[in-house]
Amino acid sequence: MRPSRVLILFFLALAAEWFWSTYLSVWGVAPQLLLLCTLAVASQSGPVAGQCYGFFWGIFLDVLDVHVFGAAMLILTLTGYVVGGLRRQMDVSGASSQMTVTAGLSLIYWLSLGLAGLVFERQFLWVGWKIFILGTAFNVILAPAVFWVVRRILNPPGRYG
């Protein structure tokens, strides 16, 4: 990965997350684009890149919504590491597999945020059924597009073979 492409992807994802959650949310619900980008990076580049992107994108999410500071950072870092480590055992080259992995990990993400609240604030921080269901549905719908964009930014066609 070239450093310029790393920075382009990083800041493009931050801008997209902020813009979508600010201006394009439906009933107050927006997809977790940074979770999707972390999944895409980790599945293509491995655990080190996945956890690095997840760490810094998680800090951004924690600054935007400060319930349990560091929860999103921890969850995205772990997600990047686990998905990157398992990328050889799971196939995420097709849209259906990307959507399936995204559905499962989106549900785990919401529940993990609640558990982080339980551990650090002594109350389960439930995001609500609307976000739990619609947020997961938005993530699943957008997963193939996000995976495609991340692949094109990190590995442009014709560059590596």
URJO-V518250 format. One line per field, one symbol per residue. ss: DSSP state (@ for helix, = for strand, . for the rest). psi: psi as a letter, one per 20 degrees, with the letter a starting at -180 (. if undefined). burial: + if it has 16 or more other ideal C-beta (glycine too) atoms within 10 Angstrom, else -. Layout:
ss = ???
psi = ???
burial = ???
This chain:
ss = ..@@@@@@@@@@@@@@@@@@@@@..=..=...@@@@@@@@@@@@@.@@@@@@@@@@@@@@@@@@......@@@@@@@@@@@@@@@.........@@@@@@@@@@@@@@@@@@@@@@@@@@@.......@@@@@@@@@@@@@@@@@@@@@@@@@@.......
psi = pqhhhghggghggggggggghghjqokjpqqnhhgghgggghhhirhggghgghghhhgghhhhnmfnpighggghghghggghhjhhiqokhqhghghggggghgghgghhgghhhgghjkppnpiqhgggghgggggghighggggggghghnqpihk.
burial = -----+--++--++-++--++-------+++++++++++++++++++-++++++++++++++-----+--++++++++++++++--+----+----+++-++--++--++-++++++-------+-+---++-+++-+++-+++-++-+++-++-------
